[in-house]
Amino acid sequence: MEAKERRICHDLKTDRIDIGKPLPGIARLLPVGFYLLSLATVGLCLLFAYEMKKANFEKLAAEQEKTEQEAVSAKLKKESTELEAQAKKAEEVKKYVNSSQPVQELLMAINRSVRTGITMSDLTLARERDDASKLGFSVKFSGGGQQQKEDTLAKISALGYRPYQAEERRGKAGEFDYRALLLRTEKPVSFKAATN
Amino acid sequence: MNNKHLACFVLMMFLVIELYAVFMMHSKASAMKQEAADGQAAAETATSDVNIKKAALNGLKVRTEPLVLFLNEWDPFLRQVSSAERGEQLIEALIKQAGVMCIDRRYSKGSATGLSYLPGTLSASLLLEDDYARTLQWLGDLESSLPASRVMTCTLSKGQNSNDVRMQLTVELPLVEAAVAAK
């Protein structure tokens, strides 16, 4: 009986050489982590793709807005440039109009200022070539003198002209020469035709 | 390294690849968001620039309105005489219409109007002798029918008869043809 108990049945099979040692327990987390991370990757990639698409849409909209605003800006700049050019042209016209005021009224006023018994032998109005707004005025009276000069200048002033650099000369035979530069003090009228 | 180790290694590689993919997507999304923000900022700058320009243009319009109105009123008169021939015709017609006696007439082209967009002029030198009232009336008609005309010199002296006056006149008219030729 003892001999039977002592008989040990040995497993004669040897260990398989291609079976390695088991992995540590923590390695079991690897597949779990893999699945979880795969799911998270898919979710996050979808979220980021949505954000990219949204950002791309916003970028395109902003670019379109910028292009439209730049077009408006260019149009405004063009309009502004044209307006400035027009204003410059208008300033030139204003100067020209100021230098081309009608002289008929002035001539008639000067003629009407001549008193009875006094003769006006010569009357000249000449614009300066460099500055046509300056009107050279010279007149010769036979007789009259200071009072006649004052009457004539009063008529001239009533029409909005002021004499500058005046010179006068009296002759022996009662002749009286007067020269001056006339400058218009009033602004040019909106247009000449309205005055006629 | 046995097969189990190899499988772990492969799995870890997959994990790293997934993490890298997420990181790349995040970077791209961030870059795209930044581009969108930059684009929006640029659009806002452009809008602000437009608003500034609109305000400046409105100010300019207000400031230049009287000048532009003045120009619009005067421009047709300044462009009234298309050519030197036309200017001569107009002056001659006025002389004929008024019936004033013109002793001498000379026409020449010049270039000193003071208007850069209408640089040419017709200069007419006329010597008239007639009744005082008729002669001055003619001058008034000339200045009203050709408002852009500019009398450069005018000398009045006694005529041969008692009521007559001798008027030596130089008048300039801006010409459109010179401006057209200069373009």
Chai-1 contact restraints between the chains, C-beta under 6 A:
chainA,res_idxA,chainB,res_idxB,connection_type,confidence,min_distance_angstrom,max_distance_angstrom,comment,restraint_id
A,G20,B,N2,contact,1.0,0.0,6.0,A-B,restraint_1
A,L23,B,K4,contact,1.0,0.0,6.0,A-B,restraint_2
A,A27,B,C8,contact,1.0,0.0,6.0,A-B,restraint_3
A,L30,B,C8,contact,1.0,0.0,6.0,A-B,restraint_4
A,L30,B,L11,contact,1.0,0.0,6.0,A-B,restraint_5
A,F34,B,L11,contact,1.0,0.0,6.0,A-B,restraint_6
A,F34,B,L15,contact,1.0,0.0,6.0,A-B,restraint_7
A,L37,B,L15,contact,1.0,0.0,6.0,A-B,restraint_8
A,L37,B,E18,contact,1.0,0.0,6.0,A-B,restraint_9
A,T41,B,E18,contact,1.0,0.0,6.0,A-B,restraint_10
A,T41,B,V22,contact,1.0,0.0,6.0,A-B,restraint_11
A,L44,B,V22,contact,1.0,0.0,6.0,A-B,restraint_12
A,C45,B,M25,contact,1.0,0.0,6.0,A-B,restraint_13
A,F48,B,M25,contact,1.0,0.0,6.0,A-B,restraint_14
A,F48,B,H26,contact,1.0,0.0,6.0,A-B,restraint_15
A,F48,B,A29,contact,1.0,0.0,6.0,A-B,restraint_16
A,E51,B,A29,contact,1.0,0.0,6.0,A-B,restraint_17
A,M52,B,A29,contact,1.0,0.0,6.0,A-B,restraint_18
A,M52,B,M32,contact,1.0,0.0,6.0,A-B,restraint_19
A,A55,B,M32,contact,1.0,0.0,6.0,A-B,restraint_20
A,A55,B,K33,contact,1.0,0.0,6.0,A-B,restraint_21
A,A55,B,A36,contact,1.0,0.0,6.0,A-B,restraint_22
A,N56,B,M32,contact,1.0,0.0,6.0,A-B,restraint_23
A,E58,B,A36,contact,1.0,0.0,6.0,A-B,restraint_24
A,K59,B,E35,contact,1.0,0.0,6.0,A-B,restraint_25
A,K59,B,A36,contact,1.0,0.0,6.0,A-B,restraint_26
A,K59,B,G39,contact,1.0,0.0,6.0,A-B,restraint_27
A,A62,B,G39,contact,1.0,0.0,6.0,A-B,restraint_28
A,A62,B,Q40,contact,1.0,0.0,6.0,A-B,restraint_29
A,A62,B,A43,contact,1.0,0.0,6.0,A-B,restraint_30
A,E63,B,G39,contact,1.0,0.0,6.0,A-B,restraint_31
A,E65,B,A43,contact,1.0,0.0,6.0,A-B,restraint_32
A,K66,B,A42,contact,1.0,0.0,6.0,A-B,restraint_33
A,K66,B,A43,contact,1.0,0.0,6.0,A-B,restraint_34
A,K66,B,A46,contact,1.0,0.0,6.0,A-B,restraint_35
A,Q69,B,A46,contact,1.0,0.0,6.0,A-B,restraint_36
A,Q69,B,T47,contact,1.0,0.0,6.0,A-B,restraint_37
A,Q69,B,V50,contact,1.0,0.0,6.0,A-B,restraint_38
A,E70,B,A46,contact,1.0,0.0,6.0,A-B,restraint_39
A,V72,B,V50,contact,1.0,0.0,6.0,A-B,restraint_40
A,S73,B,D49,contact,1.0,0.0,6.0,A-B,restraint_41
A,S73,B,V50,contact,1.0,0.0,6.0,A-B,restraint_42
A,S73,B,K53,contact,1.0,0.0,6.0,A-B,restraint_43
A,L76,B,K53,contact,1.0,0.0,6.0,A-B,restraint_44
A,L76,B,L57,contact,1.0,0.0,6.0,A-B,restraint_45
A,S80,B,L57,contact,1.0,0.0,6.0,A-B,restraint_46
A,L83,B,L60,contact,1.0,0.0,6.0,A-B,restraint_47
A,L83,B,T64,contact,1.0,0.0,6.0,A-B,restraint_48
A,Q86,B,V68,contact,1.0,0.0,6.0,A-B,restraint_49
A,A87,B,T64,contact,1.0,0.0,6.0,A-B,restraint_50
A,A87,B,L67,contact,1.0,0.0,6.0,A-B,restraint_51
A,K89,B,Y117,contact,1.0,0.0,6.0,A-B,restraint_52
A,A90,B,L67,contact,1.0,0.0,6.0,A-B,restraint_53
A,A90,B,F70,contact,1.0,0.0,6.0,A-B,restraint_54
A,A90,B,L71,contact,1.0,0.0,6.0,A-B,restraint_55
A,E92,B,L115,contact,1.0,0.0,6.0,A-B,restraint_56
A,V93,B,L71,contact,1.0,0.0,6.0,A-B,restraint_57
A,V93,B,W74,contact,1.0,0.0,6.0,A-B,restraint_58
A,Y96,B,G114,contact,1.0,0.0,6.0,A-B,restraint_59
A,Y96,B,L115,contact,1.0,0.0,6.0,A-B,restraint_60
A,S100,B,R150,contact,1.0,0.0,6.0,A-B,restraint_61
A,P102,B,E143,contact,1.0,0.0,6.0,A-B,restraint_62
A,V103,B,V151,contact,1.0,0.0,6.0,A-B,restraint_63
A,V103,B,C154,contact,1.0,0.0,6.0,A-B,restraint_64
A,Q104,B,L136,contact,1.0,0.0,6.0,A-B,restraint_65
A,Q104,B,L139,contact,1.0,0.0,6.0,A-B,restraint_66
A,Q104,B,G140,contact,1.0,0.0,6.0,A-B,restraint_67
A,Q104,B,E143,contact,1.0,0.0,6.0,A-B,restraint_68
A,M108,B,L136,contact,1.0,0.0,6.0,A-B,restraint_69
A,D122,B,S157,contact,1.0,0.0,6.0,A-B,restraint_70
A,L123,B,L156,contact,1.0,0.0,6.0,A-B,restraint_71
A,T124,B,T155,contact,1.0,0.0,6.0,A-B,restraint_72
A,L125,B,C154,contact,1.0,0.0,6.0,A-B,restraint_73
A,A126,B,T153,contact,1.0,0.0,6.0,A-B,restraint_74
A,R127,B,M152,contact,1.0,0.0,6.0,A-B,restraint_75
A,S190,B,E73,contact,1.0,0.0,6.0,A-B,restraint_76
A,F191,B,E73,contact,1.0,0.0,6.0,A-B,restraint_77
A,F191,B,W74,contact,1.0,0.0,6.0,A-B,restraint_78
A,K192,B,P147,contact,1.0,0.0,6.0,A-B,restraint_79
A,A193,B,P147,contact,1.0,0.0,6.0,A-B,restraint_80
A,N196,B,S144,contact,1.0,0.0,6.0,A-B,restraint_81
